[in-house]
């Protein structure tokens, strides 16, 4: 898992592969929702047939049909994207 103060990047390719850095903890995951803590707040990924894997020590990868992402700092939502198919 990433160390505190690590860069936080999200890359979504073709709505099927999401990679992220800056993850400090995986809170929960199932085939429809992934929730992780990052240096910037809590990231929630929603979709279908989601699978979670680490691709290296600091990169978390989510495969499946990604439909929505949200970052919540606890005070305000700083990023939200709902993807239409």
Buried (B, 14 or more C-beta within 10 A) or exposed (E): BBEEEBEBEBEBEEBEEBBBBBBBEBEEBEEBEBBBBBBEBBBBBBBEEBEBEEEEEBBBBBBBBBBEBBBBEEEEEEEEEEEEE
